[in-house]
Amino acid sequence: MAPRPFVQVDVFADRPGAGNPLAVVLDASGLDEAAMQAIARWTRLPETTFVFPPTREGASYGIRMFSPRREVPFAGHPSVGTAHAVLEAGIAAPRDGLLLQEGVAGLLPLRVESVEGSQRIAIRTPRAKLVETADARGSRMSEALDWLPVGELPPALMDGGRRWWVAEARDEASLRNAQPDWEAIAGLARATDSMGVLAFARCDGRDYQVAARAFVGGPAMFEDAASGAANATLAAWLALRDALPGRDGRYRVSQGREVGYDARLDMHVDADGEVWSGGQVVSVVRGTIDWPGGD
């Protein structure tokens, strides 16, 4: 068993413990799917990523992502966190400020820039499309969202590789104090082949413009500390409704306080309508992992 470089990072955070944790195996050459799934199950983190040499022209590196239960085609926080780890390890360097990630979802660019003296990394997420809008007070959604005092925009089902319902809360206090009905969320997720509900509220007088809570309905029911992909579907929905907060298509999201974190996600809808999801990343653990597989 040859030791493989391994790092654990905190994503969408400016300090350890504030964001969404991620494990990264920086040299996954020779590991098969069973081994990668076993490692992801062992780390017990939301996702574990595996870095490979790129196979497509122009790509900076290859990546595969696994939750403890299954492979994930795309997710925001693993993409951003892996880019940070790859840069820190010297595996790749930006070209014209961009990295190009090769994964199951295809080639996706990541923008690397310095903002106020701190490195920020943002991924251009897969284009999200509107699947369905619903009446928050209709029979179906009333049952699924009776725990959430609803806001102005109707709930919408968005598909950005993973499907999320996005639902506006009346205000930040209503959102933060909401007690989710997990069975109702799980039922909605099953019925619509979605991850669950991303509830959000607009915020004034804060260092963020949106507060968000992501309730995953299955197979395990939990509240996500910080979800770049879910927030990307929300950004696409807000852009579709001409309801983006902030300025120039840029705004900041606060997520995770209700589950003991304090993440910040920087969202940007550019002039072409592409959604970028990113923020800061901090490395917390550096070392090696010994696991069967490879040469």
Phi, psi and omega in degrees: 000108178280132178298139179246137177301137186220139177218146172242129185235164175245122189255143184064042184215150176257004180201154179299140176092354184265332188252210183257119185287152181211137172257140181230122170266112192278348174221097184258013181305130178090347178282131177268178184300320181298319180293317179296319178296322179295319178296316180297323177293323182289320182292332180061024176265164180306317174214154171233135180246158184229126185260133180234160170299144180290152177244349182249144183301133178089344181289143180277326181191163175258153183215143166229145186237136179226134165274175177299345185252329187197168174287144181246122181297318179205142170206150186285310186293325174294326179294312182294317181294321179293320178302317177301314182294320179296317178296315182297325181277353180075020181286327180212162178227148180295147171245119184054038177080008184233143163255156178235113184268128177256116182212191181300327180278004180102199178269121182233130180279148173237129180268130179244123182211162177257126179233117180054040176081003181240142177286131175239138179235133179225139177256140172280113187281156174304144182300129178265144179236152178282127178262319187197143166249156184221158174275117182300337182256003175289166188300318183293309184281332177300321179289321183285332186238025182291351179270352186242116172295114192277155179261206189283314183286144177288154173298147181220145174261117182247143180241111177236041188102315166241143180270135176226139164278132175247131186222127182276132174271159183300319180198175184297318181298318179298319180294310185292331181268356184295140175250103188295145172270097189295323179294321178293319178295317179297320179296319178295318180299316180295317185292334185242011180051049183239168178287326184149219187237127168258106178266143184215162176215147174281147186228140177242146175072022179243178172270014174220157183256344182221138168253141184221150173224128183251115182254109181275127186268351179168163005289333172260141180263119180200165175261124183285138181291323181192121185236109178292321181290317179297317179292334176292321177294324177296316179301319179296321178294315179296321178295320179298326181266008183053046186231025180293135173277185176070206182227145175055036179075009181249136174203165183244143181244137171257128179214147170105351184301324185289346178240023172091013179241182179205063186279155173230126178244130177263116182254145179213123171257113187277182185295339178269003181083006178281143181256127177248133182235125183195196181159196179273159176222141175235138175276137184242320182231133175229135179177214179226159176235134177256118184212139180301145179128153179084191183286000000 
